[in-house]
């Protein structure tokens, strides 16, 4: 039995403002998604340049293009230059004229030069 002025129970819990604020903060915080993309380019490019997965060259080119455009938008020109070089290496590999170990070493230079992209 309840008082005639009491509100009926809504049947669900209303979140407190602190909880809502924390969830919104987490939802809009930058995640390491960019690092995942860079790591993905690194892994895919390695597979391409080692000749173990020809389809990886196309995927690596697509991923490198996304990063290259992001670098351009952020005026990260040294990183953009490294990514353009990587794209050239990937295309040369597709054409059967790859640079071997030097191209693989250049992938690592991209990872270092584009950290935080």
N, C-alpha and C positions, 0 to 999 in steps of 0.2 A: 504494500500500500504506500502510495507516495502523496505528497502534498499537491494540491490542485494547481499550484503555480510552478511546480518543478517541471523542467523540460524532459521530454521523453529521451531515453538513451538512443543515440543515432545508430547503434549497432556496429560502429567502426571507430577506430581511434584517430583522432585528429592530430596530425604531427605538430610538434612544437616548432616555433620559428627558428630555433637554433638548429634543429634537425633539418628543416627545409633549407636553411642557409648553407649548411654543410654539404647537403646533397647537390645543391646548385653549384657550389664551389668546385666540387669534384667533377661534376658534369662538364664544366667549362674550363677546367684546368688543361693546359697543354699536356698531352700524353707523349710517351716516347714513340709515337707512331712514326715520326720522321726518322728516328734511329732504326726502326724496323724496316722502313723502306730502304735506307742506305745499306743495312745489313742484307736485305733481300737482293739488292743490286750486286753487292759484293759476292754473295753466294752464287747467284745466277751467272754473273760474268765469269767467275772462276770455272764453272761447269762448261760454259761456252768456250773459253780460251784454252781449256785442257782438252777440248775436242770430244768430251764424253757425252755431250748432249747438244746436238745441232739446234734443236728447238729452243734451247736456253738462250741462244744468241738473239733471237727475236724478242723474247721476254726481257732480256737484259737491256736491249735497245729501248724498248718501251719504257721500262722503269728509269733508265738513265735520262731519257727525254723529260720525264716528269720532274726529276730532280734538277735537271739543267734549267728548265723553265722557272722552277722555284728559286734557284740561285740567281737567275737573271732578275726576277721580280724583287729580290732582296738586295740587289746590287752587290752580290757576292761574286765578283768577277773572277778572282783566282779559282774559286770552286767551279764556277761555270766553265772556265777554260779546261780544268782537269776533266770534267764530265764530257766536254766535247771531244777531248783526246780519247777518252774511254770509248765513246761512241764510234770514233774512227777505228780504234782497235777491234771493236766488235764487228764492224762492217768488213774490215780486212780479213778477219777470221772466217766470216761467212764466204768470202771470195777465195778462201784457200791460201791467202797471203799473210797469215798472222805473224806477229813478232815474237811468239813464244814466251819465254821467261820474262822478257822486258815488259810485255803487255800485262802479264800477271802481276809483276811488281808495280806497274802503274795503277792497278786496281787498288792496291794498298795505299798508294799516294792519294787516290781519290778519297778513301775512307778518312785518312788523316786531314786532308785539306778541306773536306766538307763536313767535318764534325760539327754537330749542332744545327745542321740544315733542316 
